[in-house]
Amino acid sequence: MAAMPVPPLPDPEPVPLSQSARIVDTFIAPSKTFTDLRRNSSWWAPWLLISVFSIAFMFVIGQQIGFEQVSRNQISQSARADQFDKLPADQQARQLHIAAMFTKYIGYGFPVIILISFAIIAGVLLAVFNLGAGAQVRFGTALAIVAYGSLPGIIQSTLSMVALFAGVDREGFNLQNPVATNPAYFMTPGGNKFLYGMASSLDVFVIWTVVLMGIGFACNSKVKRSTAIILVAALYVLYKLAGSGLASAFS
């Protein structure tokens, strides 16, 4: 009598990841992290970690550079430089104090700003992938993809803090571009605003983030990975083109 065929065993269920494992895997095995979002789309852990690093970065800036110096640098690199230099000393001091307080409070309020930014980015990407690419991703999942995809920023913050402790030029420090991770770092911020903005888009950590978000959407939809990365990259390039164009127009 012939032996009965043995039915194939079902594929084992993937082991659920903890929040810390998700964070680690984002850097070494991103597909595991983003696939696990199908089970649980929690986003608070990466947001909290990024927030801690952003606040630490602002604290180091306050200690090593000073917020008034940061504000002075921002003014000197803007179209307002000539107008500011013509003001009496007391008015310059008043404007610097107000700008320094604004920069300080905005910096320490970054966790809220980051969360709002994540929500906006998630909403835009959700619309593009669901309406344009036929994906069926939920907003909570999109928000988690954006949060985990933004984790390379903590490495950038760390490098920036190391550079500050190593001793950067206080008068040349640029809060928007604090470390040499893109070609714009080596350009004059007050020069051609369009070229500067587009050069800043070629940032190692931004490119890393774009790739991660593309992987995230591919793992949670039927969109191919290459297509997903191209979609995220195209949206980012459009954003930089618009931002650089406006900066050039109003400079």
C-alpha positions as CSV (number, residue, x, y, z in Angstrom):
1,M,0.0,0.0,0.0
2,A,1.4,3.4,-1.1
3,A,2.4,5.8,1.7
4,M,0.1,8.7,2.2
5,P,1.7,12.0,1.1
6,V,2.7,14.2,4.0
7,P,1.2,17.6,3.8
8,P,3.7,20.5,3.9
9,L,4.0,22.2,7.3
10,P,2.7,25.7,7.4
11,D,5.2,28.5,7.5
12,P,6.0,29.5,11.1
13,E,4.6,32.8,12.3
14,P,7.3,35.5,12.5
15,V,8.4,36.2,16.1
16,P,6.9,39.4,17.3
17,L,9.5,42.2,17.9
18,S,9.8,44.3,20.9
19,Q,10.1,48.1,20.5
20,S,13.8,48.0,21.2
21,A,14.3,45.1,18.7
22,R,12.4,47.2,16.1
23,I,14.7,50.1,16.6
24,V,17.8,48.0,16.3
25,D,16.5,46.1,13.2
26,T,15.6,49.4,11.5
27,F,19.4,49.8,11.1
28,I,20.5,46.2,10.4
29,A,17.4,44.4,9.1
30,P,14.7,47.1,8.2
31,S,12.4,44.6,6.5
32,K,11.8,42.8,9.9
33,T,10.8,46.1,11.6
34,F,8.5,47.2,8.8
35,T,6.9,43.8,8.4
36,D,6.2,43.7,12.1
37,L,4.1,46.9,11.7
38,R,1.4,44.7,10.2
39,R,1.0,43.2,13.7
40,N,1.3,46.4,15.7
41,S,1.7,49.9,14.2
42,S,3.0,51.5,17.4
43,W,5.1,54.6,16.6
44,W,5.9,56.1,20.0
45,A,9.3,54.4,20.7
46,P,11.2,55.9,17.7
47,W,9.4,59.3,18.2
48,L,10.5,59.3,21.8
49,L,14.1,58.4,21.0
50,I,14.4,61.0,18.2
51,S,12.9,63.6,20.6
52,V,15.5,62.8,23.3
53,F,18.3,63.2,20.8
54,S,16.9,66.4,19.4
55,I,16.6,68.0,22.9
56,A,20.1,66.8,23.8
57,F,21.4,68.5,20.6
58,M,19.7,71.8,21.4
59,F,21.1,71.6,25.0
60,V,24.6,71.1,23.6
61,I,24.1,74.0,21.2
62,G,23.1,76.2,24.1
63,Q,26.2,75.3,26.0
64,Q,28.8,75.3,23.2
65,I,27.5,78.0,20.9
66,G,24.8,80.0,22.6
67,F,21.4,80.8,21.2
68,E,22.2,84.5,20.6
69,Q,25.2,83.5,18.5
70,V,23.1,81.0,16.6
71,S,20.6,83.7,15.9
72,R,23.3,86.1,14.8
73,N,24.7,83.5,12.4
74,Q,21.2,82.9,11.0
75,I,20.7,86.7,10.4
76,S,24.2,87.1,8.8
77,Q,23.4,84.2,6.4
78,S,20.1,85.7,5.4
79,A,18.9,88.5,3.1
80,R,18.3,90.6,6.3
81,A,22.1,90.9,7.0
82,D,22.6,94.4,5.5
83,Q,19.4,95.7,7.1
84,F,20.4,94.3,10.5
85,D,23.9,95.8,10.4
86,K,22.4,99.3,9.8
87,L,20.3,99.1,13.0
88,P,21.5,100.9,16.2
89,A,23.3,98.6,18.7
90,D,20.4,98.6,21.1
91,Q,17.9,97.5,18.4
92,Q,20.3,94.8,17.3
93,A,20.6,93.5,20.8
94,R,16.8,93.5,21.2
95,Q,16.2,91.6,18.0
96,L,19.0,89.1,18.8
97,H,17.5,88.4,22.3
98,I,14.0,87.9,20.8
99,A,15.4,85.6,18.0
100,A,17.5,83.7,20.6
101,M,14.5,83.0,22.8
102,F,12.4,81.9,19.8
103,T,15.1,79.5,18.7
104,K,15.5,78.1,22.2
105,Y,11.8,77.5,22.8
106,I,11.3,76.1,19.3
107,G,14.3,73.8,19.8
108,Y,13.1,72.5,23.1
109,G,9.6,72.1,21.7
110,F,10.9,69.9,18.9
111,P,9.1,66.7,20.1
112,V,5.8,68.3,19.3
113,I,7.1,69.7,16.0
114,I,8.5,66.4,15.1
115,L,5.2,64.6,15.8
116,I,3.3,67.1,13.7
117,S,5.8,66.7,10.8
118,F,5.6,63.0,11.0
119,A,1.8,63.2,10.7
120,I,1.9,65.5,7.7
121,I,4.5,63.4,5.9
122,A,2.6,60.2,6.7
123,G,-0.6,61.8,5.3
124,V,1.1,62.9,2.1
125,L,2.7,59.5,1.6
126,L,-0.5,57.7,2.4
127,A,-2.4,59.6,-0.2
128,V,0.3,59.0,-2.9
129,F,0.6,55.2,-2.1
130,N,-3.1,54.5,-1.6
131,L,-4.5,56.7,-4.4
132,G,-1.6,56.6,-6.8
133,A,-0.1,53.1,-6.3
134,G,-3.1,51.1,-5.2
135,A,-1.7,50.4,-1.7
136,Q,-4.0,49.8,1.2
137,V,-2.0,51.2,4.1
138,R,-3.7,52.6,7.2
139,F,-2.7,56.0,8.6
140,G,-1.4,54.5,11.8
141,T,0.9,52.2,9.8
142,A,2.1,55.1,7.6
143,L,2.9,57.1,10.7
144,A,4.9,54.3,12.2
145,I,6.8,53.9,8.9
146,V,7.7,57.6,8.9
147,A,8.8,57.4,12.6
148,Y,11.0,54.4,12.2
149,G,12.3,55.6,8.9
150,S,13.5,58.8,10.5
151,L,15.7,57.0,13.0
152,P,18.9,57.7,11.1
153,G,18.5,61.3,12.3
154,I,19.7,60.2,15.8
155,I,23.1,59.3,14.3
156,Q,23.2,62.7,12.6
157,S,22.4,64.4,15.9
158,T,25.1,62.4,17.6
159,L,27.7,63.4,15.0
160,S,26.6,67.0,15.3
161,M,27.0,66.9,19.1
162,V,30.5,65.4,18.7
163,A,31.4,68.2,16.3
164,L,30.2,70.8,18.8
165,F,32.2,69.3,21.6
166,A,35.3,69.0,19.3
167,G,35.1,72.8,18.8
168,V,33.4,74.2,15.7
169,D,33.6,77.8,14.5
170,R,31.0,79.5,16.6
171,E,30.5,82.3,14.0
172,G,30.2,79.9,11.1
173,F,27.9,77.4,12.8
174,N,24.7,76.8,10.8
175,L,21.8,75.3,12.8
176,Q,20.1,74.0,9.7
177,N,23.3,72.2,8.5
178,P,25.5,71.5,11.5
179,V,27.7,68.6,10.2
180,A,29.3,67.7,6.9
181,T,26.8,65.1,5.6
182,N,25.9,66.9,2.4
183,P,27.6,69.1,-0.2
184,A,25.8,72.3,1.0
185,Y,27.9,72.2,4.2
186,F,30.8,73.3,2.2
187,M,28.9,76.1,0.4
188,T,28.1,79.6,1.6
189,P,24.5,79.7,3.0
190,G,24.0,83.3,1.9
191,G,25.0,82.5,-1.7
192,N,22.7,81.0,-4.3
193,K,19.7,79.8,-2.3
194,F,18.4,77.4,-4.9
195,L,21.7,75.6,-5.4
196,Y,22.3,75.6,-1.7
197,G,18.9,74.0,-1.0
198,M,19.3,71.4,-3.7
199,A,22.8,70.5,-2.5
200,S,21.5,70.0,1.0
201,S,19.0,67.4,-0.3
202,L,22.0,65.2,-1.1
203,D,22.4,64.4,2.5
204,V,23.6,60.9,3.6
205,F,21.0,60.6,6.3
206,V,18.1,62.0,4.3
207,I,18.8,59.5,1.5
208,W,18.9,56.7,4.1
209,T,15.6,57.9,5.5
210,V,14.0,58.0,2.0
211,V,15.2,54.4,1.4
212,L,13.8,53.2,4.7
213,M,10.4,54.8,4.2
214,G,10.2,53.2,0.7
215,I,11.0,49.8,2.3
216,G,8.4,50.4,4.9
217,F,5.6,51.0,2.4
218,A,6.7,48.1,0.3
219,C,6.6,45.8,3.3
220,N,3.0,46.9,4.1
221,S,1.6,46.8,0.6
222,K,1.9,45.1,-2.8
223,V,4.0,47.9,-4.2
224,K,7.5,46.8,-5.3
225,R,10.4,48.0,-3.2
226,S,12.1,49.8,-6.0
227,T,8.8,51.6,-7.0
228,A,8.1,52.5,-3.4
229,I,11.6,54.0,-2.9
230,I,11.3,56.0,-6.2
231,L,7.9,57.3,-5.1
232,V,9.3,58.6,-1.7
233,A,12.4,60.0,-3.4
234,A,10.3,61.8,-6.1
235,L,8.1,63.4,-3.4
236,Y,11.2,64.6,-1.5
237,V,12.8,66.0,-4.6
238,L,9.6,67.9,-5.4
239,Y,9.5,69.3,-1.9
240,K,13.2,70.4,-2.1
241,L,12.6,72.0,-5.5
242,A,9.7,74.0,-4.2
243,G,11.5,75.0,-1.0
244,S,14.7,75.9,-2.8
245,G,12.8,77.9,-5.4
246,L,10.9,79.9,-2.8
247,A,14.1,80.5,-0.8
248,S,15.7,81.8,-4.0
249,A,12.7,84.0,-4.9
250,F,12.6,85.7,-1.5
251,S,16.3,86.1,-1.0
